[in-house]
Amino acid sequence: MDKLIDASYLQKDLDLEADFVIVGSGAGGGTSAEILSKAGYSVIIVEEGNYERSKDFDLKELSTFNRLYFEGATRPTKDKAFTVVQGRTVGGSTVVNWTTCIRTPKETLSYWETELGMKGFSNEEMEPWFDIASKRFSIQPWEAHNQNNNLLSVGAKKLGWRYNSIPRNVKNCNMLGYCGLGCPVDAKQSQLVTTIPSALKQKTTLLFRANAVKYNWKENKIDHLYCKPSVQTGETLPKIRLFAKHFITSAGAINSPALLLRSNLPDPYGLIGKRTFVQLHNYSVAEMPTPVYGFFGAPQSVASDEFLWKDGVKGRAGYNIEAVGAQPIVLMNLRKLVGEEFDSYVKSYPNLHVLVSQIRDGFHEDSLGGTVQLNEVGYPILDYPLNDFIVDGIRRSYLSMAECQFAAGAKTVVPANNVVNPFKTWAEAKKGIEKMVIQSPNTVVNSTHPLGGNAMGNSMESSVVDTNGKFHHIQNLSVIDGSIFPTSLGVNPSYTIYAIASKLATNLSKEYQSNVN
């Protein structure tokens, strides 16, 4: 079997067989592939995107967004209220994330255990798996803050807020500042440079530019996975069938539920695709009196969790605050301006400081998340209404970010909202933000952290998979990715996915071996 197969060049139908077939090559899929392949099993990894490496990363924003992200990094929700940003390349979103690796808050894990009855995921029980992930992906605290991040710490310190340096998964980082466009020096320890090459040294095949269409199953067992090329270069469209003893879905939130839905798997309680969370992001832009150059250096290296649990785990929407890598197109999209206003905004670019908050969802009765649905051609659409609970969190986080930026010395601050002009004082900002209309399309929000849709849990009546990631109603199917989280996390999810994937894939490997013996 070839190690690398580009499905777009297939000239005829293809059947392959392995011990494990893994759909997706990101944080969950790549981690699982390495663990299983090193245990001696044959593995097939299916990836919808292309196989691009450091030599291909030219750091050009528009072309890279189109090549490495779903729908050019602008995948819309059903009502077009915001976009969801997800990687679409070998290595998944780990190739284009900003290397932020924050451990799952103990409050989140405690909620899973005490409120949802999930066993095996306490802070103490997850400790060894975080340790494994930390060593494997070189996760270490980062202290070389650029000015964009340093200003967050300056403001937080003056206000008496908690703040910390963010661990990053890098080696020999050159601090180019364009992590979202792929790392051209392989400093980012993504799946592209860690687990995927490691797995390929074993009995692993990487099938890329291949779209996993559906699982074909009978009774309670999957027979094969049907795929087709995601890019067609020939006159005919070959059919691809992948056979395995066990199948792992690791395509991430939105895409993993979509695959299960397209496969018409047993779902007696209608749970697949439900409780999909986004940790919604909203932004605040400040003009500082001196240059910030937020487009150089590590994009994120300081975070404040002052407001993450301020009203308790089950209270109002909590949020953390981080800095934003202020590359040109990213920053220009935060303000919809024309004429002289746009000219002034562009000229102030070197002095602009940008903060982002992410709204913790899924812990309150008014925060049930969204639903992944299929359109008429089987493509996933996320329906996620911005209800009053979320809007309240957005408004309060705008206030916090503005207060922090003024405390750090800002000349003006403006939320990424097109119904207001820049505020010149904190008092003016407080008054304006409190009465500001927050709704699409004027409010610029998005998500880079979709989670859930295949919630794990103990009961078939309230979860899609069990706490080992095994699908409740199919014998040889697991889901190992962020889609199994029963709530959002409150922090960037990559570290949590690395750790939980390590735990679940290791357990699956042991279980499979015991069955063989």
C-alpha positions in Angstrom: 0.0 0.0 0.0 1.4 3.4 -0.9 2.1 5.7 2.0 0.7 8.8 0.3 -2.3 8.7 -2.0 -3.7 11.9 -3.6 -7.3 11.0 -4.3 -7.7 13.7 -7.0 -5.3 11.7 -9.3 -7.1 8.4 -9.0 -8.1 7.0 -12.4 -10.1 4.0 -11.2 -12.0 2.8 -8.1 -9.9 2.1 -5.0 -10.4 -0.4 -2.2 -8.1 -0.3 0.9 -8.1 -2.1 4.2 -6.5 -1.5 7.5 -7.0 -2.2 11.2 -8.1 1.4 11.7 -9.5 4.0 9.4 -9.3 7.6 10.8 -11.3 10.4 9.2 -9.4 13.6 9.8 -5.8 14.4 10.5 -6.0 17.2 13.1 -5.6 17.3 16.8 -7.7 14.2 17.4 -7.0 12.2 14.2 -3.2 12.8 14.1 -2.8 12.0 17.8 -4.8 8.8 17.4 -3.0 7.8 14.3 0.4 8.0 15.9 -0.6 6.1 19.0 -2.3 3.3 17.1 0.4 3.0 14.5 3.2 2.8 17.1 1.2 0.0 18.8 1.7 -2.0 15.6 -1.7 -1.5 13.9 -2.2 -0.6 10.3 -3.9 2.8 9.8 -5.5 4.8 7.0 -5.9 8.5 7.6 -8.5 10.3 5.4 -8.0 14.0 4.9 -10.3 16.2 2.8 -7.7 19.0 2.3 -4.4 19.0 0.5 -1.0 17.9 1.8 1.0 21.2 2.1 4.2 21.6 4.0 6.5 24.4 5.1 7.9 25.0 1.6 4.3 25.8 0.5 3.5 28.4 3.2 4.2 31.7 1.5 2.3 33.7 4.2 0.0 35.4 1.7 -3.3 35.9 3.5 -5.9 35.6 0.7 -4.4 32.7 -1.2 -3.6 30.8 2.1 -7.1 31.3 3.5 -8.5 29.7 0.3 -6.1 26.8 0.4 -5.9 25.9 4.0 -9.3 26.7 5.4 -12.9 25.5 4.9 -14.7 28.0 2.6 -11.7 30.5 2.7 -12.0 30.9 6.5 -15.6 32.3 6.1 -17.8 29.3 6.7 -21.2 30.9 7.6 -23.8 29.9 10.1 -27.3 29.3 8.8 -28.5 32.8 9.4 -25.1 34.3 8.3 -24.7 36.0 11.7 -21.1 34.9 12.0 -18.5 32.7 10.4 -16.7 29.6 11.7 -13.0 29.3 10.9 -11.6 25.7 10.5 -8.5 24.3 8.9 -8.8 22.1 5.8 -5.4 20.6 5.2 -3.2 17.7 6.4 -2.8 18.4 10.1 -6.2 20.2 10.3 -6.6 23.3 12.3 -3.3 22.6 14.2 -1.5 23.8 11.0 -3.2 27.2 11.1 -3.9 27.9 14.8 -1.9 30.4 16.9 -0.2 27.7 19.0 -2.1 28.7 22.1 -2.2 25.7 24.5 -4.1 26.4 27.7 -5.1 23.5 30.0 -8.8 22.7 30.5 -10.0 24.8 33.5 -10.6 22.8 36.6 -14.1 24.4 36.7 -15.0 22.8 33.4 -13.8 19.3 34.3 -15.5 19.6 37.7 -18.8 20.5 35.9 -18.5 17.5 33.6 -18.0 15.3 36.6 -20.5 16.7 39.1 -23.2 18.0 36.9 -23.0 15.5 34.0 -21.8 12.5 35.9 -18.8 11.9 33.6 -16.1 9.8 35.2 -12.4 9.7 34.3 -11.9 13.3 33.4 -11.2 15.0 36.7 -8.3 17.3 37.0 -6.3 14.7 38.8 -7.2 11.9 36.3 -6.3 14.1 33.3 -3.0 15.2 34.8 -0.9 12.4 33.2 -2.5 12.9 29.8 -1.8 16.6 29.9 1.8 15.7 30.8 2.0 13.3 27.8 0.6 15.9 25.4 2.9 18.6 26.8 6.0 16.5 26.1 4.8 15.3 22.7 4.0 18.7 21.4 6.6 20.8 23.2 4.1 22.9 25.1 6.0 25.4 27.2 5.2 28.9 28.7 6.1 31.7 26.4 7.5 34.9 27.8 8.7 36.8 24.7 5.6 39.0 24.5 5.2 41.4 21.6 3.8 44.8 22.4 0.2 43.7 21.4 0.3 41.1 24.2 2.3 43.2 26.6 -0.4 45.9 26.6 -2.9 43.3 27.7 -0.8 42.6 30.8 -0.2 46.3 31.4 -3.9 47.0 31.4 -4.8 44.0 33.5 -2.1 44.8 36.0 -3.3 48.3 36.5 -6.9 47.1 37.0 -5.9 44.3 39.4 -7.0 41.5 37.1 -5.6 38.0 36.9 -3.4 37.4 33.8 -0.8 34.8 32.8 1.6 34.0 30.1 0.2 31.5 27.6 2.0 28.2 26.9 2.7 27.5 23.2 3.5 24.4 21.2 6.7 25.5 19.4 10.3 24.8 18.9 12.8 27.4 17.8 10.1 29.9 17.0 11.2 32.8 14.7 8.3 35.0 15.9 7.2 35.8 12.3 3.7 36.6 13.6 1.8 34.8 10.8 1.0 31.5 12.5 -2.5 31.4 11.0 -1.0 30.9 7.5 1.1 27.8 8.3 4.6 27.8 9.7 7.3 28.1 7.0 10.1 27.1 9.4 8.3 24.1 11.1 8.6 25.7 14.5 4.9 25.1 15.2 4.6 21.6 16.5 1.4 20.8 14.6 0.3 17.3 13.6 1.8 18.1 10.2 5.4 17.9 11.7 4.8 15.6 14.7 2.3 12.8 14.6 1.6 12.5 10.9 5.3 11.9 9.9 5.7 9.6 12.9 2.6 7.5 11.9 3.8 7.4 8.2 7.0 5.7 9.4 4.8 2.8 10.6 2.0 0.9 8.8 0.1 4.1 7.9 -1.4 5.4 4.7 -2.4 9.0 4.2 -5.2 9.5 1.7 -5.6 13.2 1.1 -7.9 15.3 -1.0 -10.5 12.7 -0.2 -14.0 13.5 1.1 -15.5 11.0 3.6 -19.1 10.7 2.3 -20.7 8.2 4.6 -20.3 5.0 6.6 -22.0 1.9 5.1 -23.3 -0.2 7.9 -25.6 -3.1 8.8 -27.0 -4.2 12.1 -24.6 -2.6 14.6 -21.4 -2.6 12.6 -19.7 -0.5 9.9 -18.7 -2.4 6.8 -16.8 0.3 5.1 -16.3 4.0 4.6 -17.3 5.4 1.2 -15.2 8.3 0.0 -14.7 10.3 -3.2 -12.1 12.8 -4.3 -12.6 16.3 -2.9 -10.9 17.7 -6.0 -11.6 16.2 -9.4 -8.9 16.2 -12.1 -10.0 13.4 -14.3 -13.2 12.9 -16.4 -14.7 10.3 -14.0 -15.1 10.4 -10.3 -13.6 7.2 -8.8 -15.3 5.5 -5.8 -13.2 4.8 -2.8 -14.1 2.1 -0.2 -12.1 1.8 3.0 -12.5 -1.3 5.1 -11.3 -1.6 8.7 -11.9 -3.5 11.9 -12.6 -0.1 13.7 -13.4 3.4 12.4 -12.5 6.7 14.1 -14.2 9.9 13.3 -11.9 12.9 13.9 -13.2 15.5 11.5 -13.9 18.1 14.2 -17.1 19.8 15.3 -19.5 20.4 12.4 -17.8 17.9 10.1 -17.8 14.9 12.4 -21.6 15.2 13.2 -22.2 15.8 9.5 -20.5 12.5 8.6 -22.6 10.6 11.1 -25.8 12.3 9.9 -25.0 11.5 6.2 -24.5 7.9 7.2 -27.9 7.7 8.8 -26.5 6.1 11.9 -28.9 5.0 14.6 -29.8 8.1 16.6 -33.0 7.2 18.6 -32.9 10.4 20.7 -31.9 12.8 17.9 -28.7 13.9 19.5 -26.2 13.9 16.6 -25.3 17.5 15.8 -27.1 19.0 18.8 -25.3 21.0 21.5 -22.6 22.4 19.2 -20.7 25.2 20.9 -18.6 27.9 19.4 -16.9 30.0 22.2 -17.9 33.0 20.2 -15.2 35.6 19.6 -15.7 39.4 19.6 -13.0 42.1 19.2 -11.9 45.5 20.5 -9.6 47.8 18.6 -7.6 50.5 20.3 -5.3 53.2 18.8 -2.2 53.6 21.0 0.0 56.7 21.1 3.1 54.8 20.0 3.6 51.9 17.6 2.4 48.4 18.5 3.2 46.4 15.4 0.8 43.7 16.4 1.6 41.7 13.2 5.1 40.7 14.5 5.9 38.2 17.2 3.8 35.4 18.8 0.1 36.2 18.0 -1.1 35.2 21.5 1.1 34.9 24.6 -0.9 36.7 27.4 -4.5 35.8 28.6 -6.7 37.1 31.4 -9.3 34.8 32.9 -10.6 37.4 35.3 -14.1 37.1 34.0 -14.2 33.5 33.0 -16.0 32.3 36.1 -16.9 35.7 37.7 -20.6 34.8 38.1 -20.0 31.1 38.9 -19.8 28.1 36.5 -23.6 28.2 35.9 -24.1 32.0 36.0 -23.9 34.5 33.2 -21.7 33.9 30.2 -18.1 34.0 31.3 -15.3 35.0 28.9 -11.5 35.2 28.8 -9.5 37.9 27.1 -6.5 37.4 24.8 -4.6 39.4 22.1 -5.1 39.1 18.4 -2.4 38.6 15.8 -3.2 41.8 13.8 -2.3 40.8 10.2 -3.6 43.2 7.5 -6.6 41.4 6.2 -7.6 40.1 9.7 -7.6 43.7 11.0 -9.3 45.3 8.0 -12.2 42.9 8.4 -12.9 44.2 11.9 -14.0 47.6 10.7 -16.3 48.1 7.7 -15.2 51.6 6.6 -15.0 53.6 3.4 -13.5 56.9 2.2 -11.6 59.1 4.7 -12.5 56.9 7.6 -10.9 53.9 6.0 -7.9 55.9 5.0 -7.4 57.1 8.6 -7.9 53.5 9.9 -5.2 52.1 7.5 -2.8 54.9 8.4 -3.1 54.1 12.1 -2.4 50.4 11.5 1.1 50.3 13.2 -0.4 51.8 16.4 -3.5 49.5 16.6 -3.9 47.2 19.5 -6.5 44.4 19.3 -8.1 42.2 22.0 -10.5 39.3 21.6 -12.8 37.6 24.1 -14.3 34.2 23.8 -17.7 33.6 25.3 -18.0 30.4 27.4 -21.1 28.5 26.3 -22.9 25.3 27.3 -23.0 25.7 31.1 -26.3 27.5 31.5 -29.9 26.5 30.7 -30.1 29.4 28.3 -26.9 28.3 26.5 -27.8 25.1 24.6 -25.5 25.8 21.7 -26.4 25.3 18.1 -27.3 22.4 15.8 -25.4 20.9 12.8 -27.8 20.2 10.0 -27.3 19.0 6.4 -28.4 21.0 3.4 -29.9 19.4 0.3 -26.5 18.1 -1.0 -25.4 16.8 2.4 -23.1 19.7 3.3 -23.1 20.7 7.0 -24.7 24.0 8.1 -24.5 25.2 11.7 -27.7 26.8 13.1 -26.5 28.9 16.1 -28.8 31.7 17.2 -27.3 34.7 19.1 -29.7 34.8 21.9 -29.9 37.2 24.8 -27.6 35.1 27.0 -24.8 35.3 24.4 -25.4 39.0 23.6 -25.1 39.8 27.3 -21.7 38.1 27.3 -20.6 40.0 24.2 -21.6 43.3 25.7 -19.9 42.7 29.0 -16.7 41.5 27.3 -16.7 44.7 25.1 -16.8 46.7 28.3 -13.9 44.7 29.9 -11.7 44.9 26.8 -12.3 48.7 26.4 -11.5 49.3 30.1 -8.3 47.3 29.8 -7.2 49.1 26.7 -7.8 52.6 28.2 -5.9 51.5 31.3 -3.0 50.5 29.0 -2.9 54.1 27.6 -5.2 53.9 24.5 -6.0 57.2 22.7 -9.3 55.7 21.4 -11.1 52.4 21.6 -13.8 51.0 19.4 -15.6 47.6 19.5 -15.6 45.7 16.2 -19.1 47.0 15.7 -20.1 49.3 12.8 -22.8 51.3 14.6 -20.4 53.2 16.8 -17.3 55.5 16.4 -14.1 55.3 18.4 -14.5 56.3 22.0 -11.9 58.8 23.5 -12.4 58.0 27.2 -13.4 55.0 29.3 -16.4 56.9 30.6 -17.5 57.6 27.0 -16.9 53.9 26.0 -18.9 52.6 29.0 -21.9 54.7 28.2 -21.7 53.9 24.5 -21.2 50.2 24.8 -24.0 49.8 27.3 -26.6 51.1 24.8 -24.9 49.8 21.6 -27.0 47.6 19.3 -25.4 44.1 19.1 -26.7 42.2 16.1 -25.6 40.9 12.7 -24.2 42.2 10.3 -23.0 45.3 12.3 -21.3 43.3 15.1 -18.2 41.5 13.9 -18.0 38.1 15.6 -16.7 34.7 14.6 -15.6 31.4 16.0 -12.3 29.5 15.7 -13.3 27.0 18.4 -16.3 25.0 17.4 -16.9 22.1 19.8 -19.5 19.5 20.5 -22.2 18.0 18.3 -21.3 14.4 19.3 -21.4 14.8 23.1 -19.9 12.1 25.3 -21.6 10.9 28.4 -22.9 7.9 30.3 -26.4 7.7 29.0 -27.6 6.9 25.5 -30.5 9.3 26.2 -28.2 12.3 26.6 -25.0 11.6 24.6 -23.8 10.3 21.3 -20.7 8.5 22.5 -19.6 7.0 25.8 -16.8 8.3 27.9 -14.3 6.2 25.9 -15.5 7.9 22.7 -17.3 4.8 21.5 -20.5 5.4 19.5 -23.4 4.1 21.6 -25.2 2.2 18.8 -22.4 1.0 16.5 -19.9 -1.6 17.7 -16.8 -0.5 15.7 -17.0 3.3 15.7 -15.4 5.9 17.9 -15.3 9.7 17.8 -12.1 11.3 19.0 -12.0 15.0 18.5 -13.5 18.2 20.0 -17.0 17.3 18.8 -17.4 14.9 21.8 -17.1 17.7 24.4 -20.4 18.1 26.2 -19.8 21.9 26.8 -17.3 24.4 25.5 -14.1 24.7 27.6 -13.7 28.4 28.3 -10.2 28.4 26.7 -8.6 27.5 23.4 -9.2 23.8 22.8 -6.1 22.3 21.2 -4.3 21.2 24.4 -7.5 19.6 25.7 -8.0 17.7 22.4 -4.4 16.5 22.4 -4.7 15.2 26.0 -8.2 13.6 25.6 -7.2 12.0 22.3 -4.1 10.6 23.8 -6.2 9.0 26.6 -9.0 7.6 24.3 -6.7 6.3 21.6 -4.4 4.6 24.2 -7.4 2.9 25.8 -8.8 1.9 22.4 -5.4 0.4 21.5 -5.4 -1.7 24.7 -9.0 -2.8 24.2 -8.3 -3.8 20.6 -5.2 -5.8 21.6 -7.2 -7.6 24.4 -9.8 -8.5 21.9 -7.3 -9.8 19.4 -5.6 -11.9 22.1 
